[in-house]
Amino acid sequence: MAQAEFPIKTPEQARFALFVFLGGLVVGLIYQVQLWTLDENGFSVMSERLPYWDFTNLWAGSKLAVEGRVGDLFDVEAYRAALRAMFSPLLPNQEWSYPPNILLIGAPLAALPIFAAYSIWTAGSIALLHVAIKPMGLPLPVHLAATFSPPVFMNAMFGQNGSVTAALLIGGLLLAPKRPIVAGALFGLLTIKPHLGILVPFCLLASWNWRAIISAGVTTIVIAAVTGLVFGFQVWPDFINQTGPLMTKIMEAPYPQTYHANAITIFIMARSLGLGLTGSYLVQAAATLTAIVAVTWLWRPSNPIDHRQRAVATASLAILATPYGYSYDTVPMCLALAWIYATSRQPKLALLSIAWLFPMSVHMLNYKGIGIGVLVPAAVSAYLLWKARSDQRPVGRRLRTNTVVPASR
């Protein structure tokens, strides 16, 4: 894979970018301080929940599963009662929302006290993202900015898994041409949040990457089997019949609801504009189909663009392809923004700054019933597609090293 030379930025551009990055860090740290300011019940004064809010599900759910109470995960009232017994009788309602295979990750963490487990999870998530984006070859300051971007802070605040899933997605996309077996394994691991990998099969099919497809399939099957062997195979029908419908019900609830605070999808935008369920699903289906067509074009072996640009564009489009996504799932968008800044001789700093900081403020719009936040990743994706199209050179001048090389046929 040929490495693009990154244009040298003017001092003014570099200072402005540093200012925006530091601004995001300051806001993120302020959020952290507010989150860890606790009331007399041990709840965050900001969220009115435990400060590691979302992580309590992974930790407590895994703890229940290890104790042989895996069935409680799929019984809403039993699950809530179990969490209140662990933490506080005042704990607000929470639900188990993950595929059972995430228990393989959560079980070792559940053996630790929750704060230690939360700390390891957060630090490990950031470290994994750091390793995953190394093949992008970004200049060190840009690499660090991407590793500590605003949505990474959003994940750290609540112990969410958006940094992990972004690392699995972008890592697999970057490695797919040269290391298809490893890439496929990463895609198999991404099934802890399968809706974020909707576009992956189309990328691999378009590039004739059969080795990655087989690797992803085998990894998925092995993980599903190991999960069943460890926690009982009933977890899979329980997930399909109980957890799946529950999360669909939450997503389809009239907008806005508490769970919509950080939602950022085409489906949610349609709901916020007054469309019914059928209309919203149709709009989302159109967006998903558009994203599929776009990545199919991006991943054709004849397409001469830099593979790293192809990967970040695909990762950004993944946000548009799913009806179920949140601000902490926008790490791929910020990776795309980092790539745009690094490769542009005269980057539009004001626009990049707004998009960069947006994941920290999408909840403000949603609380006001304005669910149009998905337009930001949509604009980033559209720009990358336009740039990919404009970067195409005549056939005689194409650089063979920039094409996707099929792993096998």
HUDA-V796594 format. One record per residue. N is the residue number from 1. RES is the residue in one letter. OMEGA is omega as a letter, one per 20 degrees, with the letter a starting at -180 (none if undefined). D_CENTER is the distance of its C-alpha to the mean C-alpha in Angstrom with 1 decimal. Layout:
BEGIN
N&RES&OMEGA&D_CENTER, N&RES&OMEGA&D_CENTER
END
This chain:
BEGIN
1&M&r&25.1, 2&A&a&26.9, 3&Q&r&25.6, 4&A&r&25.8, 5&E&a&27.9, 6&F&a&26.1, 7&P&r&28.4, 8&I&a&30.0, 9&K&r&29.1, 10&T&r&32.0, 11&P&a&32.5, 12&E&r&31.8, 13&Q&a&28.4, 14&A&r&27.5, 15&R&a&28.7, 16&F&r&26.9, 17&A&r&23.5, 18&L&r&24.4, 19&F&a&25.3, 20&V&r&22.1, 21&F&r&20.1, 22&L&r&22.5, 23&G&r&22.3, 24&G&r&18.6, 25&L&a&19.5, 26&V&r&22.4, 27&V&r&20.6, 28&G&r&18.0, 29&L&r&21.0, 30&I&r&22.8, 31&Y&a&20.1, 32&Q&r&20.3, 33&V&r&24.1, 34&Q&a&24.1, 35&L&a&21.7, 36&W&r&24.1, 37&T&a&27.2, 38&L&r&28.3, 39&D&a&31.0, 40&E&r&33.8, 41&N&a&31.8, 42&G&r&29.2, 43&F&r&26.6, 44&S&r&24.7, 45&V&a&26.7, 46&M&a&23.6, 47&S&a&21.7, 48&E&r&24.8, 49&R&r&22.9, 50&L&a&22.6, 51&P&r&20.9, 52&Y&a&18.3, 53&W&a&17.8, 54&D&a&14.7, 55&F&r&15.6, 56&T&r&18.9, 57&N&a&17.7, 58&L&a&16.5, 59&W&a&19.6, 60&A&r&22.1, 61&G&r&21.1, 62&S&r&21.3, 63&K&r&24.6, 64&L&a&26.0, 65&A&r&25.2, 66&V&r&26.9, 67&E&r&29.8, 68&G&a&30.3, 69&R&a&29.1, 70&V&r&26.1, 71&G&r&27.6, 72&D&a&27.0, 73&L&a&23.3, 74&F&r&24.1, 75&D&a&26.9, 76&V&a&25.5, 77&E&r&28.7, 78&A&r&29.2, 79&Y&r&25.7, 80&R&r&26.2, 81&A&r&29.7, 82&A&r&28.5, 83&L&r&26.0, 84&R&r&28.8, 85&A&r&31.1, 86&M&a&28.9, 87&F&a&28.0, 88&S&r&30.1, 89&P&a&31.9, 90&L&a&30.5, 91&L&r&26.9, 92&P&a&25.3, 93&N&r&24.1, 94&Q&a&20.9, 95&E&r&19.8, 96&W&a&18.4, 97&S&a&15.4, 98&Y&r&14.0, 99&P&a&15.4, 100&P&a&18.3, 101&N&r&17.2, 102&I&r&15.0, 103&L&r&18.5, 104&L&r&19.3, 105&I&a&17.0, 106&G&a&18.1, 107&A&r&21.8, 108&P&r&22.6, 109&L&a&20.9, 110&A&r&23.0, 111&A&a&26.1, 112&L&r&25.6, 113&P&a&26.3, 114&I&a&23.2, 115&F&r&23.2, 116&A&r&23.5, 117&A&r&20.8, 118&Y&a&18.4, 119&S&r&19.5, 120&I&r&19.0, 121&W&a&15.5, 122&T&r&14.5, 123&A&r&16.5, 124&G&r&15.5, 125&S&a&11.7, 126&I&r&12.8, 127&A&r&15.3, 128&L&r&13.1, 129&L&r&11.0, 130&H&a&14.5, 131&V&a&15.9, 132&A&a&13.2, 133&I&r&13.7, 134&K&r&17.5, 135&P&r&18.4, 136&M&r&17.5, 137&G&a&20.7, 138&L&r&20.0, 139&P&a&22.9, 140&L&r&22.5, 141&P&r&22.2, 142&V&r&19.4, 143&H&a&17.6, 144&L&r&18.1, 145&A&r&16.9, 146&A&a&13.6, 147&T&a&13.3, 148&F&a&14.3, 149&S&a&12.7, 150&P&a&12.7, 151&P&r&9.1, 152&V&r&9.8, 153&F&r&12.9, 154&M&r&11.4, 155&N&a&9.7, 156&A&a&13.1, 157&M&a&15.0, 158&F&a&14.2, 159&G&a&13.2, 160&Q&a&9.8, 161&N&a&7.5, 162&G&r&4.2, 163&S&r&6.3, 164&V&a&7.5, 165&T&r&5.0, 166&A&r&4.5, 167&A&r&8.2, 168&L&a&9.0, 169&L&a&7.9, 170&I&r&9.6, 171&G&r&12.1, 172&G&a&13.2, 173&L&a&13.5, 174&L&a&15.5, 175&L&a&17.7, 176&A&a&18.4, 177&P&a&21.8, 178&K&a&23.3, 179&R&a&22.0, 180&P&a&21.1, 181&I&r&21.8, 182&V&r&19.3, 183&A&r&16.7, 184&G&r&17.5, 185&A&r&17.3, 186&L&r&13.7, 187&F&r&12.9, 188&G&r&15.0, 189&L&r&13.2, 190&L&r&9.9, 191&T&r&12.1, 192&I&r&11.2, 193&K&a&8.6, 194&P&a&10.6, 195&H&r&9.8, 196&L&a&6.7, 197&G&a&9.5, 198&I&a&12.1, 199&L&a&13.1, 200&V&a&13.5, 201&P&a&17.0, 202&F&r&18.2, 203&C&a&17.4, 204&L&r&19.3, 205&L&a&22.1, 206&A&a&22.6, 207&S&r&23.1, 208&W&a&25.2, 209&N&a&23.2, 210&W&r&24.8, 211&R&r&24.4, 212&A&r&20.6, 213&I&a&20.9, 214&I&r&23.4, 215&S&r&21.5, 216&A&r&18.3, 217&G&a&20.7, 218&V&r&22.7, 219&T&r&19.9, 220&T&a&18.6, 221&I&a&22.2, 222&V&a&23.1, 223&I&r&20.2, 224&A&a&21.2, 225&A&r&24.8, 226&V&r&24.4, 227&T&r&22.6, 228&G&a&25.5, 229&L&a&28.1, 230&V&a&26.9, 231&F&a&26.2, 232&G&a&28.2, 233&F&r&27.4, 234&Q&a&27.8, 235&V&a&24.2, 236&W&r&23.0, 237&P&r&25.4, 238&D&r&24.8, 239&F&a&21.0, 240&I&a&21.8, 241&N&a&24.7, 242&Q&a&23.6, 243&T&a&20.0, 244&G&r&19.0, 245&P&r&21.6, 246&L&a&20.9, 247&M&r&17.3, 248&T&r&18.6, 249&K&r&21.3, 250&I&a&19.1, 251&M&a&17.1, 252&E&a&20.5, 253&A&r&22.4, 254&P&a&24.2, 255&Y&i&22.3, 256&P&r&21.9, 257&Q&r&21.4, 258&T&a&20.1, 259&Y&r&17.0, 260&H&a&16.4, 261&A&a&16.6, 262&N&a&12.9, 263&A&a&12.3, 264&I&r&11.5, 265&T&r&12.3, 266&I&r&15.5, 267&F&a&16.8, 268&I&r&16.7, 269&M&r&18.4, 270&A&r&21.0, 271&R&a&21.7, 272&S&r&22.1, 273&L&r&24.6, 274&G&r&26.6, 275&L&r&25.9, 276&G&a&26.5, 277&L&a&24.3, 278&T&r&25.8, 279&G&a&25.5, 280&S&r&21.9, 281&Y&r&21.0, 282&L&r&23.1, 283&V&r&21.4, 284&Q&r&17.9, 285&A&r&19.6, 286&A&r&21.0, 287&A&r&17.7, 288&T&r&16.2, 289&L&r&19.5, 290&T&r&19.4, 291&A&r&16.1, 292&I&r&17.6, 293&V&a&20.8, 294&A&a&19.2, 295&V&r&17.4, 296&T&r&20.6, 297&W&a&22.5, 298&L&a&20.3, 299&W&r&20.6, 300&R&r&24.3, 301&P&a&26.3, 302&S&a&28.6, 303&N&a&26.0, 304&P&a&26.9, 305&I&r&24.0, 306&D&a&22.6, 307&H&r&20.1, 308&R&r&17.7, 309&Q&r&17.8, 310&R&a&17.1, 311&A&a&14.0, 312&V&r&12.4, 313&A&r&13.7, 314&T&r&12.3, 315&A&r&8.7, 316&S&r&9.4, 317&L&a&11.2, 318&A&r&8.5, 319&I&a&7.7, 320&L&a&11.5, 321&A&a&12.0, 322&T&r&10.9, 323&P&a&13.0, 324&Y&a&10.8, 325&G&a&8.0, 326&Y&a&8.2, 327&S&a&8.6, 328&Y&r&6.6, 329&D&a&3.3, 330&T&r&5.6, 331&V&r&5.8, 332&P&r&6.5, 333&M&r&9.0, 334&C&r&10.6, 335&L&r&11.0, 336&A&r&12.7, 337&L&r&14.8, 338&A&r&15.8, 339&W&r&17.0, 340&I&r&18.8, 341&Y&a&20.6, 342&A&a&21.5, 343&T&a&23.0, 344&S&r&24.7, 345&R&r&28.2, 346&Q&a&28.3, 347&P&r&24.8, 348&K&a&24.8, 349&L&a&24.1, 350&A&a&24.4, 351&L&r&21.8, 352&L&a&19.4, 353&S&r&19.9, 354&I&a&19.4, 355&A&a&16.0, 356&W&a&15.1, 357&L&a&16.2, 358&F&a&15.1, 359&P&r&12.0, 360&M&a&14.7, 361&S&a&17.0, 362&V&a&15.4, 363&H&r&16.8, 364&M&r&20.2, 365&L&a&20.3, 366&N&r&19.1, 367&Y&r&21.8, 368&K&r&24.3, 369&G&a&23.3, 370&I&a&21.9, 371&G&a&18.6, 372&I&a&18.4, 373&G&a&15.3, 374&V&r&13.6, 375&L&r&16.5, 376&V&r&15.1, 377&P&r&12.2, 378&A&r&14.9, 379&A&r&17.4, 380&V&r&15.4, 381&S&a&14.9, 382&A&r&18.6, 383&Y&a&19.8, 384&L&r&18.3, 385&L&r&19.9, 386&W&a&23.1, 387&K&r&23.1, 388&A&r&22.7, 389&R&a&25.5, 390&S&a&27.7, 391&D&r&27.2, 392&Q&a&28.7, 393&R&r&32.2, 394&P&a&35.3, 395&V&a&35.4, 396&G&a&38.1, 397&R&a&36.0, 398&R&r&32.7, 399&L&a&31.6, 400&R&a&31.2, 401&T&a&29.0, 402&N&a&26.2, 403&T&r&26.1, 404&V&r&24.0, 405&V&r&26.5, 406&P&a&26.4, 407&A&r&26.1, 408&S&r&28.7, 409&R&none&30.5
END
